[in-house]
Amino acid sequence: MAQDRPAACAASTSWCSRCGRTTGWLAGFVGSASEITELVAAEASLKAQLAFNELLMDHSPLPMSVVDGKRRYLRVNRAWEAYTGRTRQQVVGREVGGHLTAEDRAEHAVHDRRLHETGTPQRYESRVVHADGSVRDVLISKVLVPIDAGAAGVLSVLVDVTDLRRAERTTREARDAAEEASRAKSEFIANVSHELRTPLQAIIGFSELGVHRGRAHEKLAAMFGDIHAAGQRMLQLVNNLLDVARIESAVGSIHLERTDLRGLVHELLRELEPLLQARSQAVDLSLPAFPLVAKVDPLRLQQVMRNVLANAMKFSPAGTRIALLADYNDAGEPHLVVRDRGPGIPEAEVETIFEAFAQSSRTKDGSGGTGLGLAICRTIVAAHGGRIWAENLADGGAAFHILLPARGATETQPMDL
C-alpha cells in the first residue's frame, strides 16, 4: 500500500525544504538485465581474427594489396612495398595505377570489373616495374573480400614468374634451334646422297662391264671386282643416309596395317635365299601354327628384319645355321628373335651399337658396314611403339629381339616416324 503524502509537501510544486524531497512521491525502481557474455566473447574473437589476418597479410612473402570499390588502396603488405619500391603512406587512399601506362591501367580495370560483376576469381599475367627499375613478369590473382557493410574490395596477390618465363623462352629457343639444325642436317644428307648416287651408278655399271669383259685377264678382272665391291659399299652407305634423312624428316610417317607376320618372314627368307646358299648357311625357322598378327608397316618391318638377318649372316661363319623364332609372349605381344653364331657383342657396347654410325669394336675392320643399319631399325621399331635390343648368348653369338605392341582390332592407324 502506498504511504500517504505528508501534508507539508502537498502544496510544494518543486522542492520541499521541510522534508528535503522533490514534489511527487517516489514509489519504487524498474530495471532489466541481459546476458552479453557470448557477445563480448564474439567481439573479442573477431578482433583477434582481424588482428591475425592483418598479421598474416603483412608477413606474407607474396606482394599483396587491397583496394576498395573505387579502386583506391586500402592496405598493402611489406612484401608489396619491397617489390614495388613504394610505401603504404604513399599509396593508401590513392587510386590504383597512378604509375602505370593507360594501356596497363585499362587491362587491370577490365579484370576488376569482371571480378565485381561475376564474383569469379581472376588470374592473369602482366608486367610490372620492380623496385630496381626492371620490368618483371607477374602472375596476378584477384578475389573479392568484404571491407564494409555491403561493400567489397579486391585482394590482389602477385607471384613473380620472370625466371620461369625466361627459362621457358630459353628452352623454346633452344628447341627451335635444335629442330632447325636437325632439319638442315637432314636436308644436307639428302642432297649429298642424291648427288652421290649419279656417279656411283656409273662406277658400278662400268666396273660390272669391266669384270665381264676382263674375264680373260685375271688381274684386270680382280681390279674391276674391287672397284665394283667398293662401289656397292658406297651405294649402301648412300642408301642408309637417305633412309636417315627420310626418317628424321618432319613428313616421315608409317601406316600400320593388321598383318600376319609369318607371311612377311617367309617372303623375306625367299629374298635372302641366294645369299644364304652362297655362304652355305641356313635358317632354322620357328613360327606358330596359328596367325602371328600385329599392326605394322609391312615394308618398314621387313626393312628391320632384313637388316638384322643380314647382320646375322655376315657375322656368322660360313656353313652355320641361324635361328629365327617368332611367337606371342606372355603379354600377348608379337616377339621375334634372331640368333647368330658370330663373335658376339662386348657387354659395354650392347646398347651403343644402336646409335648412328656406331659399330662394335669387334667389327671395326670394315665388316660392320656403315653403322647406320641398327640405328634405323631402332627408329622404325620405336615408331611402331615397340622395342629392339640385343644380348649375348651363353654358348656364343648374339640374339636380337624385336618386340611389337599388342594392338586392338582397328585395321589401320597412321603413326609418326
Secondary structure, DSSP 4 states (H G I P E B T S, - for coil): -PPPPPHHHHT-SSB-TTT--BSS------------HHHHHHHHHHHHHHHHHHHHHHT-SS-EEEE-TTSBEEEE-HHHHHHHS--HHHHTTSBTTTTS-HHHHHHHHHHHHHHHHH---EEEEEEEE-TTS-EEEEEEEEEEEEEETTEEEEEEEEEE-HHHHHHHHHHHHHHHHHHHHHHHHHHHHHHHHHHHHHHHHHHHHHHHHHHHHTTTSHHHHHHHHHHHHHHHHHHHHHHHHHHHHHHHSTT-EEEEEEEEHHHHHHHHHHHHHHHHHHTT-EEEEE--SS--EEEE-HHHHHHHHHHHHHHHHHHSPTT-EEEEEEEE-TTS-EEEEEE--S----GGGTTGGGSTT---GGGTTTTTTTS-HHHHHHHHHHHTT-EEEEEE-TTSSEEEEEE-----S-SEEEEE-
